[in-house]
Amino acid sequence: METNKDWSYVEAQVTKGKKHYDKDGWEISPPISDRECIYRCLENCINLAGLDKKQVLRLAEEFKTKKTKFIRNEEYPVL
């Protein structure tokens, strides 16, 4: 069993500013407020079947807030 593996080819994501990590040490998105969480949920379900689009738009407008900037490493596109 090989114990000394060469990891020099592995690249880490580079972000600026304060960084947040999960329990295993992986970098994660910064936490968001409850209001922003509700707004994002409403924004994602505007065209969801079974919901009244006008009602969802009204609620989304009511909960509208400034979004937290999501930083993504754009060097490698999302698969």
N, C-alpha and C positions, 0 to 999 in steps of 0.2 A: 504494500500500500504506500503510495507516494504522499509524503507529508508536506513537502515544500513545493507548492504549486505556484507557478508564475501568474500573478494577477495584474501585471502591468498593462494588459490590453483593456482592462475594465475601466470605464469612465464614469465619474460621479456627476450627478446633476448639480449645476452651479446656480445659486440664487443669491440675490443681493438683499441686504436688510436682515431683520430678525428671522431666524429659522425655527421651525417647530418639528419635533420628532415624535414618533410613536414609541411604544414600549420596547420595540426591538431595535431602535436606533435608525429607522428609515425616516427620511424627510417627508413630511406631510403638509397639506395646505393649512394656512392659518385658520384659527377658529373664527366663526361668524356669529353675529348676533341672532337672537331668536326671531326678530323682525325680518332680517334678511333671509333666514331659513324659510319662513312662511312665504315671503315674496318669491323666492326661487321655486318653491313647490307650486305655487299658483301659476307662475310663469310657465312652468313645464307642463301644466295640465290645461292650458287654455283651449286647446282643440281636442281634449280627451272626450271620447264618446260617452254619453250618459250624463254629462254635465251641461248646464246652461251656460253657453259661452259668454253671454252678456253679464251674468252674475259673476263668473270667474274674472272677467275683465274689470268689473267694478271693484271686486275685492282686491285684485292685484294693484289697482290704482290706489286703493286705500292703504295698502301695506308697502307701497313703493318706497324704496330706500336706496341709498348709494351702495353699489355692490363692492365687496372686497375684491381687490385685484388678485386674480389667480395667475400665479407665475408658473409657466410651463417651459420646459427645455424644448425649444423649437428646432434644435439641430436635428432631432430624430422625430419624424411625424408619428402621430398616433396611429396605431394599427387598426 
